[in-house]
Structure formats: C-alpha cells, structure tokens
Amino acid sequence: MNWELIVDGHIIIYSDYKYKSKQYNIEMFLESKDFKNFIKTLDNKYIIILGWDGTMLSAIQKYFTRNIPFLGINFWNKGFLLQNKSIILEDNKYTNKKYSLFDVYIDWEKKSTFINEINISAMSGKMWNFEVKLWNKEKLQIKWDWLIIATPLGSTAYNNSLWWPILSHYSQSIVLTPKASWEPKHLPSIVLSEDEEIFIKNIWRHHGLEIFTDSIKVQENCNSVEIKICKSEFILQFAIAQNQEEIWENKIFEF
C-alpha cells in the first residue's frame, strides 16, 4: 500500500512495504533531520518516491500527466527506477532525464499508458497464437507462451531475466521479446524504433488473454481482441543526482 503527503510543495509517495528482517519504517525516515535537510536542498518541485520499483510505477500511473520530474529513493534490495538513499546525505544537483511513455489500445479503445513494459499471455498457462504487424506492413504469425514489449527502462529487468537485449537509456527503441517461443522456434527479440506502431491480433480466440502494463492488470479473459501499442504524447522525467548518473546510465545496480 502507498501513502501520500505534501511537503514544501513536493508530492511525497511512500510505501509501507517491509521485507523480511529489514523493517524499514519510512514514516520515521520522513520525520528525520536528514530527510528534512534533503528537502531544503531541492531547487525544483518533484514527485518524490520512497520505496521500490512498484511504488514508482504506481506513482507514475497516477501522476504522469503532471509534467513534474520523479525523484526516486530506493528502500529495497535492488531498484532499477530509484536511486541509492545516500543522495539525501549529499549536496546534489539533479539532471532531468526524459523518457517516452507508450499508450495501449484494446479493440481501438485506449486502456493504459506505460513506461516500463506490457505483458500479454494466454490464461491458464496455454500457448498463445497471434499475429503481429510491424513496420506498417510486415505480419508475423507467432505462437508463444508470453510476449513482453519493453522500453529502455523496462528492458533491464525483464529482458535480463530472459537473456535478451538490454537497451541503453540513450536508446530510442523498444524491444519485443518472446518467452517459450514455439513457432517460429528460437526467434530472437525484435528491436524497433520507439516511433513504431505495433498491432497484435489474437488468432486463437478461444484462449482468453491477460494483459498487464507496468505490472498492473489492464484486462483479462478477453478473446476477440486487437491491441495497438504506440508512443504517447506524454514524456516522463526522472531527476537523477549527479553522483548517480554513471550508475543510472550504465545500469549498474547492487543487490
């Protein structure tokens, strides 16, 4: 569960998530002298996230239309979208990194906007047969277990787990990755321009689909479905501390 408050004009969103023996009490942290001093050093207004990647993704879903930079501070073992807590103890300047968001249309109705990834799979663990239209003309007949379309941010976690490409933060691409590809076999990931429009059509309509964007369920048990994925009009900004830029750009993270 996430909680929200306003501090000196900043929107603060924090998680009450606790992991095993690491009982982080973020509410106590918010009352600490270190955090209050950190807030005073900020020159601009931010949406400040305290938690883990899930906290950040849910905050983005709620506030991406605000055009305010997101500043994430990690309270988890590993965070791909947040920075180390050490930034609150240092006199930092922040650089706003811009990333494209992507819209999802299901049967021509806009359903979701995402920054990380879209996951599409058949329900009940069944193989899924579908058609993908790329480059505005090419149609591929594909039978896979699971389809992931990841952005440069999302490729770090998802593609790394499947041994497929990790996109640079500088990349203006998205990557379509299979899991358990059956037909055609051994098909590698397909890297596309972020300006590309992707059309997906369910062929085996008796297999209901589950669709998630940024780990949030968009639709389930949908049979006759056509999906369109395209770049959104909105741009997301992440505020990155100067001493974290090399880690951020090179995707070097610690467990």
C-alpha positions in Angstrom: 0.0 0.0 0.0 1.2 3.5 -0.8 0.7 6.7 1.2 0.9 10.3 0.0 1.5 13.7 1.6 2.7 17.2 0.5 6.0 18.6 2.0 7.1 22.1 0.9 5.2 21.7 -2.3 6.7 18.3 -3.2 4.4 15.3 -3.6 5.7 12.5 -1.4 4.7 9.0 -2.2 6.0 6.2 0.0 5.4 2.5 0.6 4.8 0.7 3.8 6.4 -2.4 2.3 8.6 -4.5 4.7 11.0 -7.2 3.6 11.9 -10.0 6.0 14.2 -8.7 8.7 14.7 -5.3 7.0 11.9 -3.5 8.7 12.3 -0.1 7.1 10.0 2.4 8.8 9.7 5.1 6.1 7.4 7.2 8.3 10.2 7.6 10.8 12.6 8.4 8.0 10.2 11.2 6.8 10.5 12.8 10.3 14.3 12.5 10.4 16.6 15.5 10.3 18.4 14.1 7.3 15.2 14.0 5.2 14.1 17.5 6.2 17.5 18.8 5.3 17.4 17.0 2.0 14.0 18.6 1.1 15.6 22.1 1.8 18.3 21.5 -0.7 16.0 20.9 -3.6 15.7 23.8 -6.1 12.7 22.5 -8.0 9.5 20.7 -7.2 9.4 17.0 -7.5 7.3 13.9 -7.1 9.4 12.1 -4.5 9.1 8.3 -4.3 10.3 6.4 -1.3 10.1 2.6 -1.6 10.8 0.3 -4.5 10.1 0.0 -8.2 6.5 -1.0 -7.6 6.0 2.2 -5.7 7.5 4.2 -8.5 5.4 2.5 -11.2 2.1 3.1 -9.4 3.0 6.7 -8.8 3.8 7.2 -12.5 0.4 5.7 -13.4 -1.3 8.4 -11.2 0.8 11.4 -11.9 2.4 11.1 -15.4 0.2 13.9 -16.8 1.5 16.4 -14.3 4.8 17.2 -16.1 6.7 17.1 -12.8 10.0 15.2 -12.5 10.0 12.0 -10.5 12.8 11.6 -7.9 13.1 8.0 -6.6 14.9 6.9 -3.4 15.3 3.2 -3.0 14.4 1.3 0.2 14.7 -2.2 -1.3 17.5 -4.6 -2.2 17.5 -3.5 -5.8 15.8 -0.8 -7.7 16.0 -0.1 -11.4 13.9 3.1 -11.3 15.2 4.6 -8.0 18.5 5.9 -6.6 20.5 5.0 -3.5 19.5 6.5 -0.2 22.9 8.1 0.0 21.7 11.0 -2.1 19.9 12.5 0.9 23.2 13.0 2.7 25.0 14.7 -0.1 24.7 18.2 -1.7 23.5 17.1 -5.1 22.3 18.8 -8.3 19.8 16.9 -10.3 19.6 16.3 -14.1 16.2 15.6 -15.6 16.3 12.6 -17.9 13.4 12.3 -20.4 11.7 9.1 -21.4 8.8 8.3 -23.7 5.6 6.8 -22.5 3.5 4.4 -24.5 -0.3 4.0 -25.0 -2.2 0.7 -25.2 -5.4 0.5 -27.2 -7.6 -2.7 -26.9 -10.1 -3.1 -29.6 -9.4 0.6 -30.5 -10.2 1.9 -27.1 -7.3 3.5 -25.1 -6.9 1.4 -21.9 -3.5 2.2 -20.4 -0.2 4.2 -20.6 3.1 2.6 -19.5 6.7 3.5 -19.0 8.2 0.0 -18.3 6.6 -2.8 -20.2 3.4 -4.6 -21.5 3.0 -8.3 -20.8 0.5 -10.3 -22.8 -0.2 -14.0 -22.2 -2.9 -16.6 -22.6 -4.7 -17.5 -19.4 -4.3 -20.9 -17.7 -0.7 -21.2 -19.0 -1.8 -22.1 -22.5 0.3 -21.4 -25.6 -0.9 -18.3 -27.4 -1.3 -17.9 -31.2 -1.3 -14.4 -32.5 -0.4 -12.1 -35.4 2.0 -9.1 -35.1 2.0 -6.3 -37.6 5.3 -4.4 -37.7 6.8 -1.7 -39.8 3.3 -0.8 -41.0 3.3 -3.8 -43.4 5.0 -7.0 -42.1 2.8 -9.5 -40.4 4.3 -12.4 -38.4 2.3 -15.4 -37.3 3.6 -16.4 -33.9 2.9 -19.0 -31.3 4.5 -18.1 -27.9 3.8 -18.6 -24.2 4.2 -15.0 -23.4 5.0 -11.7 -25.1 6.8 -8.8 -23.5 7.3 -5.4 -25.1 9.8 -3.4 -23.0 11.1 0.1 -23.1 14.7 1.1 -22.4 13.8 1.3 -18.7 11.8 -2.0 -18.6 14.4 -4.0 -20.6 16.8 -4.0 -17.7 14.7 -6.3 -15.5 12.6 -8.3 -18.0 15.0 -8.8 -20.8 17.8 -9.5 -18.5 15.8 -12.3 -16.9 15.1 -13.8 -20.4 18.7 -13.3 -21.7 17.6 -10.9 -24.4 18.8 -7.4 -25.2 19.1 -4.7 -22.5 18.5 -1.3 -24.1 20.7 1.6 -23.3 19.0 4.5 -21.5 20.0 6.6 -24.5 18.2 4.2 -26.9 15.1 5.5 -28.7 13.9 1.9 -29.2 11.5 -0.7 -27.7 12.1 -4.4 -27.8 9.7 -7.2 -28.4 10.7 -10.4 -26.5 9.3 -13.9 -26.5 9.1 -16.4 -23.7 9.0 -20.1 -24.7 8.7 -19.4 -28.4 7.2 -22.4 -30.3 6.5 -21.1 -33.8 8.9 -19.9 -35.2 11.4 -21.5 -32.9 14.3 -19.6 -31.5 13.1 -16.3 -32.7 15.3 -13.6 -31.2 14.0 -10.3 -29.7 12.9 -7.7 -32.3 14.2 -4.2 -31.6 12.0 -1.4 -33.0 12.1 2.4 -33.1 10.0 3.9 -30.3 8.0 5.7 -33.1 6.9 2.3 -34.5 3.2 1.3 -34.1 2.7 -2.3 -33.1 -0.6 -4.2 -33.9 -1.3 -7.5 -32.2 -4.3 -9.7 -33.1 -5.4 -12.7 -31.2 -5.9 -15.7 -33.6 -6.9 -18.4 -31.1 -9.9 -16.6 -29.8 -11.0 -19.4 -27.5 -7.8 -18.7 -25.5 -8.6 -15.7 -23.2 -5.7 -13.2 -22.7 -4.3 -11.4 -19.7 -2.8 -8.0 -20.3 -0.6 -6.2 -17.8 1.1 -2.8 -18.2 3.8 -1.8 -15.6 2.6 -4.9 -13.6 -1.0 -3.5 -13.4 -3.7 -5.7 -14.9 -5.4 -3.9 -17.7 -7.7 -6.7 -19.0 -8.3 -10.4 -18.5 -10.2 -13.2 -20.2 -10.5 -11.2 -23.4 -11.0 -13.4 -26.5 -11.6 -11.4 -29.7 -9.0 -8.7 -29.2 -6.8 -6.4 -31.2 -4.1 -4.5 -29.5 -2.3 -1.3 -30.6 0.8 0.0 -28.9 2.2 3.4 -29.8 4.2 6.3 -28.4 2.2 8.6 -26.1 2.1 12.3 -26.3 3.4 12.5 -22.7 7.1 12.5 -21.7 8.3 11.3 -18.3 11.1 13.0 -16.5 13.4 11.3 -13.9 15.5 13.5 -11.7 18.9 11.9 -11.4 21.6 13.0 -8.8 24.9 14.0 -10.4 26.8 11.4 -8.4 24.3 8.7 -9.6 24.4 9.5 -13.3 27.1 6.9 -14.2 25.3 4.2 -12.3 22.0 5.2 -13.9 23.2 5.4 -17.5 25.3 2.2 -17.3 22.6 0.3 -15.5 24.9 -0.8 -12.7 22.9 -1.9 -9.7 23.8 -3.6 -6.5 21.9 -6.5 -4.8 
